[in-house]
């Protein structure tokens, strides 16, 4: 199905399937007219669904069903949105704008924002509990849940945010510390999205394949975060001096950051070609999303086809 669609059509279909599933779960809530539900609806349906695209890229490559892919993707997005809500809070990053709109806590208050984040974290695992299929036995079902639990907790985004706060506040940020923050805050959830889709497939025992995909996750996850760092600085280089938060461009400069981006891109693409060469899988979706992230909002030489 996906192979017949253009890249942008694939994105649109993935967004629709994920959002439809989230709407279905929200409609099942008994107290539908409440501040909590209004808060969740304000934030959960936006975003680019990059992590969902990774779920579908691996799922399509490994013949995972659409029902399984949509459930895995929706659960990952719930965790992602919960982390954004909490990151924006005054006690965390104190950001008033998210995705071009007022942040959740600005519109609905801190209490509702905290509750919405907590509820979305729980909803993610509720969605995964209903995951089933011929290729998902009890052990693999638990492994899929385990991957998301790891990425969303102390060994994932929570640790990343904690390190981000402490290192920035202490004024002792360096490349090693920044890499650790990016790994926990960004790479961990992308890695989980890819691993969850892998464990839902019939190729779940291919250990060499998962090792390659883990290496790919690290490179493409860092590339994604680096692209995010560069977006505002490309528009206004004076932000290099203004920003209070340390990022790659602020730490090492724009040119070195772009060179690092090129290296990450090449290594990520090398892993994709390795998968294609060794296993003969259709890697077009992985190729296109990686290329998209590489050129996304940056002045790199490559253009999205």
Residue, then its C-alpha position, 0 to 999 in steps of 0.5 A: x500500500x505505502x509503496x504506491x504513495x509519494x513521500x508526502x502522501x505516506x506522511x498524510x496517511x500515517x498522520x490520519x491513521x495515528x490520529x484516528x486511533x487516538x480520537x477513538x480512544x479519547x471518544x471512549x472516555x466517559x467524562x468527555x467534556x472536561x478540562x483534562x480532555x480539552x487539554x489533551x485534544x489541544x496538544x495530541x493531534x499536532x506535530x509532524x509524526x516523525x517518530x510514527x513515520x519510523x514505526x511505519x518505515x520499519x513496519x512496512x519493510x518487515x510486513x507488519x500489519x497496519x493495525x499493529x503499526x498504528x497502535x505502536x505509532x500512537x503509543x509513541x506519539x503519546x509519550x512524545x507529546x507528554x514529554x513536550x508538555x512537561x518540558x514546557x512547564x515553568x519549572x522545566x524549560x519555561x517555554x510559552x510557545x510550542x509548534x507555533x502556538x501557545x504552550x499547553x500550560x499557558x492555555x490550560x494552566x500548569x495543573x491541567x498540563x501536568x495531568x494531561x502529560x500523566x494521562x498521555x503516558x498512561x494512555x500510551x501503554x493502554x493502547x499497547x495492551x491491545x496490540x495483537x497479531x500472528x507475529x506477536x506472542x506473549x514474549x514479544x508483546x512484553x518486549x514491545x511494551x518494555x522498549x517504550x517503558x525504557x525510552x520514556x523513563x529513567x533510561x530515556x527522556x526523563x534522564x535526558x531532561x534531567x541532564x539538560x536542566x542540570x548541565x545548563x544550569x551549572x554552566x558546564x556543558x561540553x560535547x560529551x554531556x550534550x551527546x548524552x542529553x541528545x541520546x536520552x531526550x531524542x535518540x531513545x524514543x526514535x530507537x524505541x519506535x524502530x525496535x517496537x516495530x521490529x519486535x512486531x514482525x516475523x523477523x524479531x529473531x534477526x539479531x544482526x538486523x536489530x544491531x544495524x537498526x540500533x546504529x541507524x537509530x543513533x545516527x538519525x536521532x542525533x541528525x534529527x536533533x541537530x536539524x532542530x538546533x539549526x533551524x532558528x540559528x539559520x534564520x538569525x545567527x545573532x541567536x548564537x549569542x542570545x540563547x541561554x540553552x546550549x546546543x551544538x551550534x552554540x557550542x561548536x559553531x554553525x559550520x562544524x555543526x553542519x559538518x557533523x550533520x553530513x557525517x551523521x547523514x552519511x552513516x545513517x544512509x550507510x546503515x540503510x544500504x547495509x539492510x538492503x544489501x544483506x536482507x533485500x528489504x524495500x528501504x525506500x521509506x527509511x531512505x526518504x525520511x532520513x533524507x527529509x530530516x537531513x535537509x529539513x529546515x537547513x541549508x544543506x545541498x540536498x533537496x527532497x525529491 
